């Protein structure tokens, strides 16, 4: 928490970070959300470059993402 106010609904902020700082997410480009050997489900989505239904924005790189969460001196609210 670091003495900061709650961020609230973070989805708009995450998408903004993905657009402005794509390095904060590791893009997953191989794989799918289809069934495994133990399941018979044939429905699912393939991973692809950029946003996709199976992996979303990708894997957050928390060490990089967290540097954008902390407020700048003099700010009173997190920028979303």
C-alpha positions as CSV (number, residue, x, y, z in Angstrom):
1,X,0.0,0.0,0.0
2,X,2.9,2.4,0.7
3,X,0.6,5.0,2.1
4,X,-1.2,5.4,-1.2
5,X,-4.9,5.6,-1.9
6,X,-6.7,2.6,-3.3
7,X,-6.5,2.3,-7.1
8,X,-10.1,1.1,-7.5
9,X,-11.1,-0.5,-10.8
10,X,-7.7,-1.2,-12.5
11,X,-8.8,-2.4,-15.9
12,X,-8.6,1.0,-17.6
13,X,-5.2,1.6,-16.0
14,X,-3.9,-1.8,-17.2
15,X,-5.0,-1.2,-20.8
16,X,-3.4,2.2,-20.6
17,X,-0.1,0.7,-19.4
18,X,-0.3,-1.9,-22.2
19,X,-0.6,0.8,-24.8
20,X,1.9,3.3,-23.4
21,X,4.4,0.8,-21.9
22,X,4.1,-2.6,-23.7
23,X,7.2,-3.8,-22.0
24,X,5.3,-4.2,-18.7
25,X,3.5,-7.3,-20.1
26,X,5.1,-10.4,-21.6
27,X,3.1,-11.3,-24.7
28,X,2.2,-14.9,-24.9
29,X,2.1,-16.0,-28.6
30,X,2.0,-19.8,-28.4
31,X,-0.6,-22.1,-27.0
32,X,-4.4,-22.1,-26.6
33,X,-7.1,-22.4,-24.0
34,X,-8.5,-25.6,-25.6
35,X,-8.8,-28.9,-23.8
36,X,-6.0,-30.9,-22.4
37,X,-5.6,-34.7,-22.7
38,X,-8.0,-35.3,-19.8
39,X,-10.8,-33.1,-21.2
40,X,-12.9,-33.6,-24.3
41,X,-13.7,-29.9,-24.9
42,X,-12.8,-28.8,-28.4
43,X,-13.7,-25.1,-27.9
44,X,-11.0,-22.5,-27.1
45,X,-8.9,-19.7,-28.3
46,X,-5.3,-19.6,-29.7
47,X,-2.7,-17.3,-28.3
48,X,-1.5,-14.6,-30.8
49,X,0.7,-11.5,-30.8
50,X,-1.0,-8.7,-28.9
51,X,-4.2,-9.0,-27.0
52,X,-6.0,-12.4,-27.4
53,X,-8.9,-14.1,-25.7
54,X,-6.7,-16.9,-24.2
55,X,-4.0,-14.8,-22.5
56,X,-5.4,-11.2,-22.5
57,X,-2.7,-8.6,-22.3
58,X,-0.1,-11.2,-21.3
59,X,1.9,-11.9,-18.2
60,X,2.4,-8.8,-16.0
61,X,6.1,-8.0,-15.3
62,X,5.4,-6.8,-11.8
63,X,8.9,-5.3,-11.3
64,X,8.2,-3.0,-14.3
65,X,4.5,-2.5,-13.8
66,X,5.0,-1.5,-10.2
67,X,7.2,1.4,-11.1
68,X,4.1,3.0,-12.8
69,X,1.9,2.5,-9.8
70,X,3.7,4.7,-7.3
71,X,2.5,8.3,-7.3
72,X,4.8,11.2,-8.2
73,X,5.6,13.7,-5.6
74,X,2.7,16.2,-5.2
75,X,0.1,13.8,-6.7
76,X,-2.9,13.1,-4.5
77,X,-4.5,10.3,-6.6
78,X,-3.2,7.5,-8.8
79,X,-3.5,8.4,-12.5
80,X,-5.8,6.0,-14.3
